[in-house]
């Protein structure tokens, strides 16, 4: 009657031992048998891969261990009282920082001397500024939208909406971020300081636009791509408008593309709570609009390249950007939030691709100064 008792007892002993040594290196090297071969549920849990959330149903997948080196993992590893503020500035979701930073890198790269790499000090300075200003923008946005965020599933757990950070605390945190951003701005020349300060009105008013106009993404584009002007002026001391304006225009078109895709994730909630976006404005005609924005973006990049004597690698990168956009738009499923998020985040690759083309195009100038003229004449 008790013939299975020894094996049951053994499995419990194994479970206790495995529980004691859970997380040891051998568990991650396949040294021990698979969980499926262990009868005890507790023992099976001990064989879960490091960082797995399967043992915690309903837990947040973004909260991964520090060993994963993800932004979300770093935030979750921070002290508990700091985490709401880090999430308020979206450090756990760095894609927005990348999209703010990349137009700065394009401008800094185009402003480099022929045959030279971009100014690494400026790239670092603008990287720091992008983190701070994106964080400040998110804080302002969440302060304006705290009542809206509570009604949307995807945003209901944001720190202000969830009550983790009070309005008074968010004001103080915003002041700290803007103060640090001002310190970064003061490292630039006077022209750039004035130009950078001029963008603050866009940063503050952008969150209100979704209540007023369906062209919210256009206002975001004007805000997010200010670095296309500021990067050049920081290197050169002033803007060459024949280069900066086409580059800025291209950045605005790019934002209209990726943020319209992003907005399709929330369109049902937006209709319910009365928030406007280009996703709702374009609806089923979204792909046609995005195609038009893509052609406009590529035209602006081409004009900017000609006006600063860019070379073959640059135009190759612009062509690759065009192919990337075509793939995004052709395969986009605007009714699938997961696909929209995937396409949205892929724009970091697009931005880095263009930056790489700018860098190599600038280095090419020294080895082949007539390549631009030959390229333009041949086209």
C-alpha positions as a Python dict, from the first residue, in 0.01 Angstrom:
ca = {
    (1, 'X'): (0, 0, 0),
    (2, 'X'): (292, 235, 72),
    (3, 'X'): (521, 110, -206),
    (4, 'X'): (564, 468, -342),
    (5, 'X'): (650, 617, -3),
    (6, 'X'): (1032, 594, -43),
    (7, 'X'): (1028, 772, -379),
    (8, 'X'): (794, 1037, -242),
    (9, 'X'): (1021, 1091, 58),
    (10, 'X'): (1323, 1110, -170),
    (11, 'X'): (1156, 1372, -388),
    (12, 'X'): (1083, 1585, -82),
    (13, 'X'): (1445, 1554, 33),
    (14, 'X'): (1563, 1657, -314),
    (15, 'X'): (1321, 1949, -307),
    (16, 'X'): (1461, 2069, 24),
    (17, 'X'): (1821, 2042, -99),
    (18, 'X'): (1742, 2215, -428),
    (19, 'X'): (1555, 2488, -247),
    (20, 'X'): (1861, 2547, -32),
    (21, 'X'): (2091, 2573, -331),
    (22, 'X'): (1844, 2742, -561),
    (23, 'X'): (2013, 2997, -782),
    (24, 'X'): (2352, 2825, -773),
    (25, 'X'): (2549, 2827, -1095),
    (26, 'X'): (2503, 2457, -1169),
    (27, 'X'): (2129, 2510, -1211),
    (28, 'X'): (2194, 2738, -1505),
    (29, 'X'): (2448, 2506, -1672),
    (30, 'X'): (2222, 2208, -1725),
    (31, 'X'): (2416, 2002, -1467),
    (32, 'X'): (2097, 1886, -1297),
    (33, 'X'): (1804, 1705, -1463),
    (34, 'X'): (1516, 1899, -1618),
    (35, 'X'): (1221, 2010, -1408),
    (36, 'X'): (998, 1770, -1597),
    (37, 'X'): (1185, 1476, -1447),
    (38, 'X'): (1121, 1592, -1089),
    (39, 'X'): (790, 1486, -939),
    (40, 'X'): (774, 1741, -661),
    (41, 'X'): (625, 2076, -773),
    (42, 'X'): (859, 2256, -536),
    (43, 'X'): (1160, 2085, -690),
    (44, 'X'): (1034, 2174, -1037),
    (45, 'X'): (1022, 2540, -941),
    (46, 'X'): (1389, 2522, -841),
    (47, 'X'): (1481, 2448, -1202),
    (48, 'X'): (1325, 2762, -1346),
    (49, 'X'): (1578, 2971, -1538),
    (50, 'X'): (1725, 3268, -1361),
    (51, 'X'): (1493, 3564, -1396),
    (52, 'X'): (1189, 3358, -1488),
    (53, 'X'): (853, 3493, -1371),
    (54, 'X'): (670, 3163, -1413),
    (55, 'X'): (673, 3111, -1038),
    (56, 'X'): (499, 3443, -986),
    (57, 'X'): (179, 3451, -1190),
    (58, 'X'): (73, 3803, -1276),
    (59, 'X'): (410, 3953, -1182),
    (60, 'X'): (558, 4232, -1388),
    (61, 'X'): (788, 4087, -1657),
    (62, 'X'): (979, 4413, -1665),
    (63, 'X'): (1116, 4345, -1316),
    (64, 'X'): (1411, 4131, -1417),
    (65, 'X'): (1727, 4068, -1215),
    (66, 'X'): (2027, 4295, -1241),
    (67, 'X'): (2215, 4024, -1430),
    (68, 'X'): (1992, 4076, -1732),
    (69, 'X'): (2144, 4423, -1786),
    (70, 'X'): (1812, 4556, -1911),
    (71, 'X'): (1699, 4906, -1826),
    (72, 'X'): (1394, 4763, -1648),
    (73, 'X'): (1622, 4531, -1452),
    (74, 'X'): (1843, 4817, -1340),
    (75, 'X'): (1542, 5016, -1225),
    (76, 'X'): (1397, 4720, -1034),
    (77, 'X'): (1734, 4670, -864),
    (78, 'X'): (1733, 5029, -730),
    (79, 'X'): (1618, 5107, -374),
    (80, 'X'): (1240, 5090, -339),
    (81, 'X'): (1189, 5458, -263),
    (82, 'X'): (1382, 5559, -577),
    (83, 'X'): (1201, 5331, -822),
    (84, 'X'): (883, 5543, -866),
    (85, 'X'): (1094, 5842, -966),
    (86, 'X'): (1302, 5638, -1209),
    (87, 'X'): (983, 5504, -1365),
    (88, 'X'): (838, 5856, -1371),
    (89, 'X'): (1125, 5963, -1596),
    (90, 'X'): (1087, 5632, -1792),
    (91, 'X'): (1438, 5504, -1728),
    (92, 'X'): (1289, 5155, -1747),
    (93, 'X'): (1178, 5229, -2106),
    (94, 'X'): (1474, 5401, -2275),
    (95, 'X'): (1336, 5394, -2631),
    (96, 'X'): (1197, 5746, -2587),
    (97, 'X'): (1538, 5875, -2480),
    (98, 'X'): (1693, 5720, -2790),
    (99, 'X'): (1436, 5884, -3017),
    (100, 'X'): (1507, 6221, -2855),
    (101, 'X'): (1883, 6175, -2868),
    (102, 'X'): (1929, 6042, -3221),
    (103, 'X'): (1842, 6368, -3408),
    (104, 'X'): (2108, 6535, -3192),
    (105, 'X'): (2364, 6279, -3308),
    (106, 'X'): (2271, 6334, -3672),
    (107, 'X'): (2326, 6707, -3638),
    (108, 'X'): (2652, 6672, -3445),
    (109, 'X'): (2775, 6420, -3700),
    (110, 'X'): (2692, 6641, -3998),
    (111, 'X'): (2865, 6937, -3829),
    (112, 'X'): (3195, 6749, -3789),
    (113, 'X'): (3492, 6860, -3995),
    (114, 'X'): (3553, 6663, -4317),
    (115, 'X'): (3743, 6343, -4247),
    (116, 'X'): (3679, 6367, -3871),
    (117, 'X'): (3467, 6173, -3627),
    (118, 'X'): (3184, 6352, -3443),
    (119, 'X'): (3273, 6545, -3129),
    (120, 'X'): (3250, 6280, -2855),
    (121, 'X'): (3225, 6542, -2583),
    (122, 'X'): (2918, 6690, -2751),
    (123, 'X'): (2768, 6344, -2804),
    (124, 'X'): (2811, 6269, -2434),
    (125, 'X'): (2676, 6607, -2328),
    (126, 'X'): (2368, 6572, -2547),
    (127, 'X'): (2319, 6214, -2428),
    (128, 'X'): (2302, 6338, -2070),
    (129, 'X'): (2068, 6618, -2172),
    (130, 'X'): (1843, 6374, -2359),
    (131, 'X'): (1800, 6159, -2047),
    (132, 'X'): (1717, 6463, -1833),
    (133, 'X'): (1486, 6637, -2080),
    (134, 'X'): (1302, 6320, -2172),
    (135, 'X'): (1255, 6256, -1801),
    (136, 'X'): (1131, 6611, -1748),
    (137, 'X'): (894, 6580, -2043),
    (138, 'X'): (752, 6254, -1910),
    (139, 'X'): (707, 6409, -1566),
    (140, 'X'): (519, 6705, -1714),
    (141, 'X'): (311, 6471, -1929),
    (142, 'X'): (214, 6254, -1630),
    (143, 'X'): (128, 6559, -1422),
    (144, 'X'): (-106, 6687, -1693),
    (145, 'X'): (-251, 6342, -1767),
    (146, 'X'): (-281, 6186, -1422),
    (147, 'X'): (-660, 6167, -1449),
    (148, 'X'): (-646, 6027, -1803),
    (149, 'X'): (-377, 5773, -1717),
    (150, 'X'): (-597, 5619, -1448),
    (151, 'X'): (-852, 5526, -1715),
    (152, 'X'): (-609, 5354, -1952),
    (153, 'X'): (-488, 5003, -1873),
    (154, 'X'): (-138, 5058, -2014),
    (155, 'X'): (-79, 5378, -1814),
    (156, 'X'): (-274, 5314, -1494),
    (157, 'X'): (40, 5200, -1310),
    (158, 'X'): (239, 5515, -1382),
    (159, 'X'): (371, 5657, -1053),
    (160, 'X'): (154, 5970, -1034),
    (161, 'X'): (-163, 5797, -1155),
    (162, 'X'): (-104, 5510, -913),
    (163, 'X'): (-43, 5747, -620),
    (164, 'X'): (320, 5645, -567),
    (165, 'X'): (435, 6003, -629),
    (166, 'X'): (228, 6302, -518),
    (167, 'X'): (175, 6614, -726),
    (168, 'X'): (394, 6814, -486),
    (169, 'X'): (672, 6556, -509),
    (170, 'X'): (650, 6551, -887),
    (171, 'X'): (691, 6931, -895),
    (172, 'X'): (1006, 6903, -687),
    (173, 'X'): (1140, 6621, -901),
    (174, 'X'): (1067, 6818, -1217),
    (175, 'X'): (1255, 7116, -1078),
    (176, 'X'): (1557, 6897, -1007),
    (177, 'X'): (1561, 6752, -1359),
    (178, 'X'): (1526, 7093, -1523),
    (179, 'X'): (1802, 7235, -1303),
    (180, 'X'): (2041, 6960, -1408),
    (181, 'X'): (1938, 7005, -1772),
    (182, 'X'): (2012, 7375, -1740),
    (183, 'X'): (2362, 7289, -1615),
    (184, 'X'): (2414, 7083, -1929),
    (185, 'X'): (2281, 7363, -2148),
    (186, 'X'): (2515, 7615, -1984),
    (187, 'X'): (2810, 7409, -2113),
    (188, 'X'): (2721, 7522, -2467),
    (189, 'X'): (2781, 7852, -2647),
    (190, 'X'): (2548, 8149, -2599),
    (191, 'X'): (2370, 8096, -2930),
    (192, 'X'): (2289, 7736, -2833),
    (193, 'X'): (2180, 7837, -2483),
    (194, 'X'): (1921, 8075, -2629),
    (195, 'X'): (1814, 7820, -2889),
    (196, 'X'): (1781, 7544, -2629),
    (197, 'X'): (1581, 7765, -2393),
    (198, 'X'): (1338, 7838, -2676),
    (199, 'X'): (1233, 7473, -2684),
    (200, 'X'): (1104, 7477, -2326),
    (201, 'X'): (766, 7617, -2431),
    (202, 'X'): (715, 7315, -2658),
    (203, 'X'): (814, 7075, -2379),
    (204, 'X'): (558, 7227, -2141),
    (205, 'X'): (266, 7264, -2384),
    (206, 'X'): (295, 6940, -2580),
    (207, 'X'): (93, 6728, -2331),
    (208, 'X'): (-200, 6970, -2369),
    (209, 'X'): (-221, 6927, -2745),
    (210, 'X'): (-391, 6588, -2726),
    (211, 'X'): (-693, 6769, -2581),
    (212, 'X'): (-699, 7026, -2860),
    (213, 'X'): (-590, 6874, -3191),
    (214, 'X'): (-562, 6541, -3369),
    (215, 'X'): (-214, 6652, -3483),
    (216, 'X'): (-58, 6588, -3143),
    (217, 'X'): (223, 6388, -3305),
    (218, 'X'): (321, 6692, -3513),
    (219, 'X'): (373, 6898, -3197),
    (220, 'X'): (572, 6610, -3049),
    (221, 'X'): (787, 6609, -3363),
    (222, 'X'): (858, 6980, -3330),
    (223, 'X'): (962, 6916, -2969),
    (224, 'X'): (1157, 6592, -3002),
    (225, 'X'): (1370, 6701, -3297),
    (226, 'X'): (1493, 7032, -3159),
    (227, 'X'): (1829, 6863, -3119),
    (228, 'X'): (1864, 6862, -3499),
    (229, 'X'): (1907, 7239, -3469),
    (230, 'X'): (2086, 7247, -3136),
    (231, 'X'): (2353, 6988, -3219),
    (232, 'X'): (2481, 7182, -3520),
    (233, 'X'): (2485, 7515, -3335),
    (234, 'X'): (2667, 7358, -3039),
    (235, 'X'): (2950, 7251, -3271),
    (236, 'X'): (2956, 7543, -3514),
    (237, 'X'): (2837, 7833, -3297),
    (238, 'X'): (2527, 7901, -3511),
    (239, 'X'): (2286, 7720, -3743),
    (240, 'X'): (2340, 7669, -4113),
    (241, 'X'): (1973, 7674, -4199),
    (242, 'X'): (2028, 7514, -4541),
    (243, 'X'): (2131, 7199, -4353),
    (244, 'X'): (1952, 7230, -4019),
    (245, 'X'): (1602, 7304, -4148),
    (246, 'X'): (1585, 7005, -4390),
    (247, 'X'): (1727, 6784, -4115),
    (248, 'X'): (1475, 6918, -3862),
    (249, 'X'): (1193, 6872, -4112),
    (250, 'X'): (1301, 6511, -4171),
    (251, 'X'): (1304, 6449, -3797),
    (252, 'X'): (952, 6588, -3761),
    (253, 'X'): (830, 6360, -4041),
    (254, 'X'): (1002, 6067, -3869),
    (255, 'X'): (824, 6141, -3542),
    (256, 'X'): (490, 6155, -3724),
    (257, 'X'): (567, 5806, -3853),
    (258, 'X'): (675, 5631, -3535),
    (259, 'X'): (442, 5808, -3294),
    (260, 'X'): (137, 5752, -3513),
    (261, 'X'): (227, 5382, -3503),
    (262, 'X'): (267, 5409, -3125),
    (263, 'X'): (-68, 5585, -3086),
    (264, 'X'): (-252, 5298, -3252),
    (265, 'X'): (-190, 5097, -2934),
    (266, 'X'): (-420, 5324, -2732),
    (267, 'X'): (-679, 5433, -2987),
    (268, 'X'): (-971, 5251, -2820),
    (269, 'X'): (-895, 5405, -2482),
    (270, 'X'): (-833, 5743, -2647),
    (271, 'X'): (-1179, 5739, -2803),
    (272, 'X'): (-1334, 5654, -2466),
    (273, 'X'): (-1162, 5931, -2270),
    (274, 'X'): (-1166, 6191, -2548),
    (275, 'X'): (-793, 6212, -2628),
    (276, 'X'): (-693, 6299, -2987),
    (277, 'X'): (-410, 6160, -3202),
    (278, 'X'): (-306, 6115, -3564),
    (279, 'X'): (-389, 5744, -3525),
    (280, 'X'): (-754, 5841, -3484),
    (281, 'X'): (-728, 6109, -3752),
    (282, 'X'): (-583, 5873, -4016),
    (283, 'X'): (-754, 5550, -3905),
    (284, 'X'): (-759, 5301, -4194),
    (285, 'X'): (-570, 5545, -4418),
    (286, 'X'): (-270, 5533, -4184),
    (287, 'X'): (-39, 5351, -4426),
    (288, 'X'): (-99, 5606, -4701),
    (289, 'X'): (-18, 5893, -4464),
    (290, 'X'): (292, 5717, -4333),
    (291, 'X'): (411, 5662, -4688),
    (292, 'X'): (379, 6034, -4757),
    (293, 'X'): (569, 6119, -4438),
    (294, 'X'): (842, 5871, -4532),
    (295, 'X'): (892, 6025, -4876),
    (296, 'X'): (907, 6371, -4717),
    (297, 'X'): (1161, 6252, -4460),
    (298, 'X'): (1386, 6100, -4727),
    (299, 'X'): (1364, 6416, -4937),
    (300, 'X'): (1470, 6629, -4640),
    (301, 'X'): (1763, 6399, -4566),
    (302, 'X'): (1873, 6411, -4928),
    (303, 'X'): (1861, 6793, -4933),
    (304, 'X'): (2051, 6819, -4604),
    (305, 'X'): (2317, 6585, -4740),
    (306, 'X'): (2366, 6785, -5058),
    (307, 'X'): (2391, 7114, -4868),
    (308, 'X'): (2671, 6985, -4642),
    (309, 'X'): (2857, 6797, -4918),
    (310, 'X'): (2782, 6449, -4791),
    (311, 'X'): (2922, 6145, -4970),
    (312, 'X'): (2831, 5798, -5091),
    (313, 'X'): (2806, 5622, -4750),
    (314, 'X'): (2555, 5882, -4635),
    (315, 'X'): (2327, 5832, -4934),
    (316, 'X'): (2359, 5457, -4896),
    (317, 'X'): (2238, 5491, -4537),
    (318, 'X'): (1950, 5714, -4648),
    (319, 'X'): (1849, 5444, -4897),
    (320, 'X'): (1864, 5185, -4618),
    (321, 'X'): (1646, 5412, -4404),
    (322, 'X'): (1396, 5421, -4690),
    (323, 'X'): (1395, 5041, -4709),
    (324, 'X'): (1347, 5019, -4331),
    (325, 'X'): (1049, 5256, -4346),
    (326, 'X'): (898, 5066, -4638),
    (327, 'X'): (922, 4741, -4443),
    (328, 'X'): (770, 4901, -4132),
    (329, 'X'): (473, 5038, -4320),
    (330, 'X'): (414, 4734, -4543),
    (331, 'X'): (411, 4487, -4253),
    (332, 'X'): (236, 4711, -3999),
    (333, 'X'): (-84, 4580, -3844),
    (334, 'X'): (-249, 4884, -3687),
    (335, 'X'): (-500, 4662, -3507),
    (336, 'X'): (-229, 4463, -3327),
    (337, 'X'): (-83, 4657, -3030),
    (338, 'X'): (213, 4420, -2999),
    (339, 'X'): (306, 4470, -3363),
    (340, 'X'): (269, 4847, -3326),
    (341, 'X'): (507, 4843, -3028),
    (342, 'X'): (757, 4629, -3220),
    (343, 'X'): (753, 4864, -3519),
    (344, 'X'): (778, 5167, -3291),
    (345, 'X'): (1088, 5040, -3109),
    (346, 'X'): (1256, 4939, -3436),
    (347, 'X'): (1305, 5307, -3509),
    (348, 'X'): (1607, 5311, -3280),
    (349, 'X'): (1778, 5088, -3536),
    (350, 'X'): (1671, 5326, -3812),
    (351, 'X'): (1817, 5626, -3630),
    (352, 'X'): (2146, 5449, -3555),
    (353, 'X'): (2168, 5339, -3918),
    (354, 'X'): (2145, 5700, -4035),
    (355, 'X'): (2400, 5814, -3778),
    (356, 'X'): (2642, 5546, -3896),
    (357, 'X'): (2596, 5665, -4254),
    (358, 'X'): (2667, 6023, -4149),
    (359, 'X'): (2988, 5923, -3969),
    (360, 'X'): (3125, 5716, -4259),
    (361, 'X'): (3007, 5971, -4512),
    (362, 'X'): (3204, 6238, -4330),
    (363, 'X'): (3515, 6019, -4311),
    (364, 'X'): (3478, 5949, -4686),
    (365, 'X'): (3517, 6320, -4762),
    (366, 'X'): (3890, 6308, -4690),
    (367, 'X'): (3954, 6005, -4909),
    (368, 'X'): (3732, 6111, -5200),
    (369, 'X'): (3637, 6482, -5195),
    (370, 'X'): (3472, 6469, -5538),
    (371, 'X'): (3242, 6176, -5457),
    (372, 'X'): (2945, 6395, -5371),
    (373, 'X'): (2955, 6581, -5701),
    (374, 'X'): (2992, 6256, -5893),
    (375, 'X'): (2702, 6100, -5701),
    (376, 'X'): (2470, 6395, -5763),
    (377, 'X'): (2567, 6426, -6131),
    (378, 'X'): (2526, 6052, -6182),
    (379, 'X'): (2180, 6052, -6024),
}
